[in-house]
Amino acid sequence: MILSTHVDDLKGGARKAVALKLLAHLEAKFGPCKAEWQKFTHTGVEHERLPNGVWCHQGTYTAALKPLELTSIKGRPIEELVLADLASKFASLLGGVAWIVLTRAEIAIYVQALQRRASGPRVTDCRRINVLVRYVTRHQEGLWYEAVSGNIRLLGFTDSAFKAQEEESSGLALRGLAIIVAPERRGEEVLEPGRAVTVNLLEWLVRRLRRVVRSTFAAELNALIDSIESLILLQLVLHQVYCGTDDTAEGLLLKLEHGHLYPPIDLFVDARSVSDAISASDVCTPQEASLRLHLITVRDRLVRGLIRSLSWTDTRDMVADPLTKGGVDRTLLTRVMSGTLHVAHQLKTKWGKTAHHPELISAVWSVFEEEVGAVTATETTSVAETAPVTTAAETTSAAGVALTSTSCPARWLRRYRR
């Protein structure tokens, strides 16, 4: 069972018998509860359970949004600040539009741009928010979630945008990240060009970079590092969902440090300069010497297996591109929102060493055994290659303390025990 809460509302997923048992327990404690099963609205997001998946959208909420009345500023200069009354209405409408980003990733960059003017909107900002409101009401979009069979992986598409600003010496730098759950790869290619893949768009974000940057290279590299942190946090959550919660904090940290968390992470960037700098046999010092440490950090995480692969992808296949730029085509992103990822061009991939060198896997696993204790697990043959399974085995550390270890998919166990 999985549950989320909002004030006195619960949303979750489970087998019907388990859900009914929870409902009976709640009614015994709090009295009669309203239960909605196949179609319901939670925090403004409408959920519709269909035969082959779940459709999440905010159609009813979006239809209630109304553009601002702008007759009072007709003919005014576009850079002129509006009066307090209209500014208050602008802020209220902006908050309503921002809520739609929960299911509308393609408008995130427009909302982010308008939020930078929330404290002092201009005439042009009021016109722009009206254009955005009309767009979202005329073009209904949402998120489609369909079951991804077999073992899964996390795909992280990261991108950045850098623009020099007259009033800021560091310029404006944004980063965008799209996190996708996809089935495990079939062959040597991290993504096979020309083949559509059923995926789930799990998370996306548009944020200003935390560090000061003065070039596109620095913006792309810093965006990559921040995206890795976001991906690892989500990987820790999914590891406990798929592999159980029996690990201690120290055990999770060891698995993280040695690249033993599930699902694996495949990263994608469209900055060829960043990809080449990380893939080079020797780390060269870039024009901004301080960025050398950033390059070493990413390479280290590849070597240790925290990231399974880093791929350069054509800008036309970069899912996160519409998250940082308002003037690009949003078709690729909306297709991913609808549950399909299609890469049209060849990728250039740098694999982490644990992905291609069994002897390094053995060496890393030996270190893990020395620190945690010899790990053994019983594999279930019938589901070994089809889905993540949870198995428990009693292990004994060097100090003789009995520990319970929860495994990842059996396929991963065989790989670690070679």
Secondary structure, 3 states (H helix, E strand, C coil): CEEEEECCEEEEECCHHHHHHHHHHHHHHHCCCCCCCCEEEECCEEEEEECCEEEEECHHHHHCCCCCCCHHHCCCCCCCECCHHHHHHHHHHHHHHHHHHHCCHHHHHHHHHHHCCCCCCEHHHHHHHHHHHHHHHHCCCEEEECCCCCCEEEEEEEEEEEEEECCEEEEEEEEEEEEEEEECCCCCCCCCCCCEEECEEEEEEEEECCCCCCCHHHHHHHHHHHHHHHHHHHHHHHHHHHHCCCCCHHHHHHHHHCCCCCCCEEEEECCHHHHHHHHCCCCCCCCCCCHHHHHHHHHHHHHHCCCCEEEECCHHHCCCHHHHCCCCCCHHHHHHHCCEEECCCCCEEEECHHHHCHHHHHHHHHHHHHHHCCCCCCCCHHHCCCCCCCCEEEEECCCCCEEEEECCCHHHHHHHCC
